[in-house]
Amino acid sequence: MNEKKRSTIRQVFRRLLRVTAMFFKSPVGGRAWFLAGALLVLMLCINGMNVLNSFVGRDFMSSIEARDRSGFVRYAWMYAGVFAGSTVVAVFFRFVEERLGLLWRDWLTHRIVGVYMDERIYLHLHGEGITNPDQRMTEDIRQLTTSTLSFLLMILSGTVTALSFSGVLWTISPTLFVVAVLYAAAGSTLTILLGRPLIRLNYQQADYEANFRSELIHVRENADGIALTANQGTTRERLMTRIDQLVANFRRITAVNRNLGFFTTGYNYMIQLIPTLLVAPLFMNKGVDFGVIGQSAMAFATLVAAFSLVVTQFQAISAYASVVTRLGEFVDASERASMQSETPSIKSLTGTDRIVYSGLELQSADKSGNVILRDLNATIVPGKNLLVHGANQAARVALFRASASLHNEGGGMITRPPEAAVAFLPEQPYLPVGTAREVLIPPGREKEIANRDLQQLFAEVGLVSSKFRTLDDFEVARDWHDVLSLSKQQLMSVVRVLLSGPRFVFLDNLDSVLSTPVHNKVLSVLASRGITCISIGEEEPDPALYDTSLELKEDGTWKWTELK
C-alpha cells in the first residue's frame, strides 16, 4: 500500500472519529450515551448466556450418553431457560442498536443538510466533480451510521467472545485453541486478497445506479419535450448505456463474489469438522466426556467467528469502505466549497443605495478560466433602468450570477444595497409546491396581505388563469410547474417581487418568456413601485423602457450608453 493510500485511510478514520465524537457531544449526546451503555450491558449478557449455554449443552449431551433420565430432564429445562433468556436479550439488543443508529442518522443528516443549504454548498459541488450528492446525503449516510455501529458492536462482541471462549477452548485442548487462531488468521488474509477488488467495484456500482436513476428522473421531468421533439431514440440509447454500465459492473462484482464464495463457504464448512477431528480421539481414549465434543464444536465455531470478522463480513466491509470513501469525498468537496464561499475571488460589499461594479473581471465557470468580461466599471443608480445586452451570452449569465454572489470566478468588487433591497428573477422561475399565499407572501406579512390584494396584483401584471377564479383558489396547494405555463410562472415571480418591495430587481431574459406587451407592462408596473430594473436579455435598447444600456462584447470588452 503506497503512502497516498495510507494517508487517505488515516484521514477517513480521523474524520469518522471526529464525527462520532461530535455526535456524543451534541444535544442528543445524553440519549446516545444511554443507548450505548445499554448496548454494552446487553452485549455482555449475550456473551454470558452463550458461555452458560455451552456448559449446559455439554452436560445435556453427557446425560444422554450416560442414559441419566433425571439429568436429561433437568438439563433440558435449563437449556430451554437459557434459550428463552437469550431470545429476550438478543431482541432488546437489536432494538437498542437500531434506535441508536436512527438517532445518529437523524443528527448527522440534519447537520449535513443544514450546512449544505446554509452555506450554499450545492452551488459548487458540480465544479468539484462530485456526482449524485443527493445519494451521498441519503443512502450513504444511512449506510454509514448503521454499518459503523454494526461493525463496532461486532468488534466489541468479538473481543468479549474471544476472551470468554478462549478459556473454554484452552481447557478442552490447547492444540485446538492454537488451531482456531491460526485458522482464523489464514482465512482473513486470503479473504482480503480474494475480495479486495470489491471496494472499488461497489463504489462504481453506487455511481452507476445513481446515474441510471438520474436519467429516469430526467425523462419524467422532460416527458413532453422528449415526445414533441421525437427524441425518444437518443434518450433510449442513453438509458440503455446506463443499464449496460451498471450490469457490466455488477457482473464483475458477482465474479469476485463467486471466487470469494468458494473460499468462504469451504472455510465455514471446515469449522464444523476441525474440532471433531481433534477432540473425538480424546473421547475415544476416554480423556473427555461425550458432551465435550459438542461443547468444543460450539466453542471452536464461536471463537473462530470472533476472529474471522473479515471473512464473514467482507462483502459488507467492502460496501462500507466505498460508502466511507464517497462520503469522505463529499465532505472534502463541501469543505473546499465552504472555503471558497468564505474567501471569494470577487469581493462583495453591501450597505450602499446603488450597485457599483469596480474593476470587475469575470471568468468562465469551467476549468479553462477564460476571461469573458474585462475590467467593468459601472454604477447603477436608483430610478434608472438598465438593459444588459450584447453577443456575449456567457458574460451576461455570469454578470447576473455574480451580482447575486453566485459566480466567484474572476476578480474585482461589487458593491450593492442590503440583501433585502435587491431581488433576482432567473430565466427559469422557482415556485415551490404550496398555496399561492405560501409561495408569494414574504414571511411575517401573512396577516397584512389578503387574497383580494393578490388578486389585484395578478390583474395589474396581466396574470389571468383558471386556477385563480375565486379568492379561495389562493389557499389551494399546487405544483405550479405542472399547472401553469412558463410565462404565467414568471408573472407569479414578478408578483412575489412586488410584494417583497426591493429597490432593485435583476431580470434574466424576461423578454424571451413574456410577450412584448406583457413584458413592457411588467417593466411599467415595477417602475411605478419605485423598483429599478436591470434587464439582462437579447433585445435592442429602447429609450422608452430603459435609461442606460450595457453592451457586453464577444472579446470581453463592454460599452456603456446613456439612452436618455
Secondary structure, 3 states (H helix, E strand, C coil): CCHHHHHHHHHHHHHHHHHHHHHHHCCCHHHHHHHHHHHHHHHHHHHHHHHHHHHHHHHHHHHHHCCCHHHHHHHHHHHHHHHHHHHHHHHHHHHHHHHHHHHHHHHHHHHHHHHHHHCCHHHCCCCCCCCCHHHHHHHHHHHHHHHHHHHHHHHHHHHHHHHHHHHHHHHHCHHHHHHHHHHHHHHHHHHHHHHCHHHHHHHHHHHHHHHHHHHHHHHHHCHHHHHHCCCHHHHHHHHHHHHHHHHHHHHHHHHHHHHHHHHHHHHHHHHHHHHHHHHHHHHHCCCCCHHHHHHHHHHHHHHHHHHCHHHHCHHHHHHHHHHHHHHHHHHHHHHHHHHHHHCCCCEEEECCCCEEEEEEEEECCCCCCCEEEEEEEEEECCCCCEEEECCCHHHHHHHHHHHCCCCCCEEEEEEECCHHHEEEECCCCCCCCECHHHHHCCCCCCCCCCHHHHHHHHHHHCCCCHHHCCHHHHHCCECHHHHCCHHHHHHHHHHHHHHHCCCEEEEECHHHHCCHHHHHHHHHHHHHCCCEEEEECCCCCCCCCCCEEEEECCCCCEEEEECC
